[in-house]
Amino acid sequence: MMPNMIGKELLDEMNQQIVEELQSAYIYMGMSVWAEMKGLHNFAQFMQTHAEQEEYVHAMKFVHFIQEAGGKVEYGALEKVSSDWPDVETVLKEAIKHEQHITARIKLLWDKAHEENEIYAYELLTWFLEEQMEEENLFEDLLTQFELTGKRLAIWDRGVHHPE
């Protein structure tokens, strides 16, 4: 049996973060479905790729960390998500708002790790803080590009590609 290298409070918050990251994937999959129904194929692919290659991977980073630290992974329930929005601008603003929520969650984990001297978590959480800056900027850039095209969907959608 591995020694437990993570305190109960941080473990509980990290298990909640797994749910948050999987919920993010679920939200973006719903946005992908909406975009596909609207004929925005590149945006739909962007959102699906983001769900799979970013949010799911983030959840698994927490899973692996908890396991390596000797903690118990517990998966919580996901909430139902929408696949219906009035327009692209709303979708992008919701994505930005959601990423800001995730950033606040990561900051909470960071603060808790430092309060409780959870040194094993520092590197992971530092990586996540930098990742969240990238994610917020990614969706902000999409919104800016949408606005710069004069909100012309066909032109904007052609330029949407997920950074690899």
Contacts in CASP RR format, 6 or more apart in sequence:
PFRMAT RR
TARGET T0000
AUTHOR 0000-0000-0000
METHOD contacts of the structure
MODEL  1
MMPNMIGKELLDEMNQQIVEELQSAYIYMGMSVWAEMKGLHNFAQFMQTH
AEQEEYVHAMKFVHFIQEAGGKVEYGALEKVSSDWPDVETVLKEAIKHEQ
HITARIKLLWDKAHEENEIYAYELLTWFLEEQMEEENLFEDLLTQFELTG
KRLAIWDRGVHHPE
2 68 0 8 1.000
2 69 0 8 1.000
2 70 0 8 1.000
2 71 0 8 1.000
3 70 0 8 1.000
4 69 0 8 1.000
4 70 0 8 1.000
4 71 0 8 1.000
5 69 0 8 1.000
5 70 0 8 1.000
5 120 0 8 1.000
6 14 0 8 1.000
6 66 0 8 1.000
6 69 0 8 1.000
6 70 0 8 1.000
6 71 0 8 1.000
6 118 0 8 1.000
6 120 0 8 1.000
6 121 0 8 1.000
7 116 0 8 1.000
7 118 0 8 1.000
9 112 0 8 1.000
9 116 0 8 1.000
10 109 0 8 1.000
10 112 0 8 1.000
10 113 0 8 1.000
10 116 0 8 1.000
10 118 0 8 1.000
10 121 0 8 1.000
11 66 0 8 1.000
11 69 0 8 1.000
11 71 0 8 1.000
11 72 0 8 1.000
13 108 0 8 1.000
13 109 0 8 1.000
13 112 0 8 1.000
14 62 0 8 1.000
14 65 0 8 1.000
14 66 0 8 1.000
14 109 0 8 1.000
14 121 0 8 1.000
15 62 0 8 1.000
15 66 0 8 1.000
15 73 0 8 1.000
15 74 0 8 1.000
15 75 0 8 1.000
15 76 0 8 1.000
16 105 0 8 1.000
17 62 0 8 1.000
17 105 0 8 1.000
17 106 0 8 1.000
17 109 0 8 1.000
18 59 0 8 1.000
18 62 0 8 1.000
18 63 0 8 1.000
18 66 0 8 1.000
18 73 0 8 1.000
18 75 0 8 1.000
18 76 0 8 1.000
19 75 0 8 1.000
19 76 0 8 1.000
19 77 0 8 1.000
19 78 0 8 1.000
20 102 0 8 1.000
20 105 0 8 1.000
21 55 0 8 1.000
21 56 0 8 1.000
21 58 0 8 1.000
21 59 0 8 1.000
21 62 0 8 1.000
21 102 0 8 1.000
22 55 0 8 1.000
22 56 0 8 1.000
22 59 0 8 1.000
22 75 0 8 1.000
22 78 0 8 1.000
23 78 0 8 1.000
23 79 0 8 1.000
23 81 0 8 1.000
24 51 0 8 1.000
24 55 0 8 1.000
24 58 0 8 1.000
24 98 0 8 1.000
24 102 0 8 1.000
25 51 0 8 1.000
25 52 0 8 1.000
25 55 0 8 1.000
25 56 0 8 1.000
25 59 0 8 1.000
26 51 0 8 1.000
26 78 0 8 1.000
26 79 0 8 1.000
26 81 0 8 1.000
27 81 0 8 1.000
27 94 0 8 1.000
27 95 0 8 1.000
27 98 0 8 1.000
28 47 0 8 1.000
28 48 0 8 1.000
28 50 0 8 1.000
28 51 0 8 1.000
28 55 0 8 1.000
28 95 0 8 1.000
29 47 0 8 1.000
29 48 0 8 1.000
29 51 0 8 1.000
29 81 0 8 1.000
30 47 0 8 1.000
30 81 0 8 1.000
30 82 0 8 1.000
30 83 0 8 1.000
31 47 0 8 1.000
31 83 0 8 1.000
31 85 0 8 1.000
31 91 0 8 1.000
31 94 0 8 1.000
31 95 0 8 1.000
32 44 0 8 1.000
32 45 0 8 1.000
32 46 0 8 1.000
32 47 0 8 1.000
32 48 0 8 1.000
32 51 0 8 1.000
33 44 0 8 1.000
33 83 0 8 1.000
34 82 0 8 1.000
34 83 0 8 1.000
34 84 0 8 1.000
34 85 0 8 1.000
34 91 0 8 1.000
35 41 0 8 1.000
35 43 0 8 1.000
35 44 0 8 1.000
35 47 0 8 1.000
35 88 0 8 1.000
35 91 0 8 1.000
36 44 0 8 1.000
37 83 0 8 1.000
38 88 0 8 1.000
38 153 0 8 1.000
39 157 0 8 1.000
40 88 0 8 1.000
40 153 0 8 1.000
40 157 0 8 1.000
40 160 0 8 1.000
41 157 0 8 1.000
42 157 0 8 1.000
42 158 0 8 1.000
42 159 0 8 1.000
42 160 0 8 1.000
42 161 0 8 1.000
43 88 0 8 1.000
43 157 0 8 1.000
43 160 0 8 1.000
45 162 0 8 1.000
46 160 0 8 1.000
46 161 0 8 1.000
46 162 0 8 1.000
49 162 0 8 1.000
50 162 0 8 1.000
53 162 0 8 1.000
54 135 0 8 1.000
58 128 0 8 1.000
58 131 0 8 1.000
61 124 0 8 1.000
61 127 0 8 1.000
61 128 0 8 1.000
62 124 0 8 1.000
63 73 0 8 1.000
65 121 0 8 1.000
65 124 0 8 1.000
66 72 0 8 1.000
66 73 0 8 1.000
67 73 0 8 1.000
69 120 0 8 1.000
69 121 0 8 1.000
85 91 0 8 1.000
85 94 0 8 1.000
88 146 0 8 1.000
88 151 0 8 1.000
88 153 0 8 1.000
88 156 0 8 1.000
89 143 0 8 1.000
89 146 0 8 1.000
89 151 0 8 1.000
92 139 0 8 1.000
92 142 0 8 1.000
92 143 0 8 1.000
92 146 0 8 1.000
93 143 0 8 1.000
95 139 0 8 1.000
95 142 0 8 1.000
96 136 0 8 1.000
96 139 0 8 1.000
96 140 0 8 1.000
96 143 0 8 1.000
99 132 0 8 1.000
99 135 0 8 1.000
99 136 0 8 1.000
99 139 0 8 1.000
100 136 0 8 1.000
102 132 0 8 1.000
102 135 0 8 1.000
103 129 0 8 1.000
103 132 0 8 1.000
103 133 0 8 1.000
103 135 0 8 1.000
103 136 0 8 1.000
106 125 0 8 1.000
106 128 0 8 1.000
106 129 0 8 1.000
106 132 0 8 1.000
107 129 0 8 1.000
109 121 0 8 1.000
109 125 0 8 1.000
109 128 0 8 1.000
110 125 0 8 1.000
110 126 0 8 1.000
110 129 0 8 1.000
112 118 0 8 1.000
113 119 0 8 1.000
113 121 0 8 1.000
113 122 0 8 1.000
113 125 0 8 1.000
114 122 0 8 1.000
138 163 0 8 1.000
142 160 0 8 1.000
145 156 0 8 1.000
145 159 0 8 1.000
145 160 0 8 1.000
146 156 0 8 1.000
149 155 0 8 1.000
149 156 0 8 1.000
END
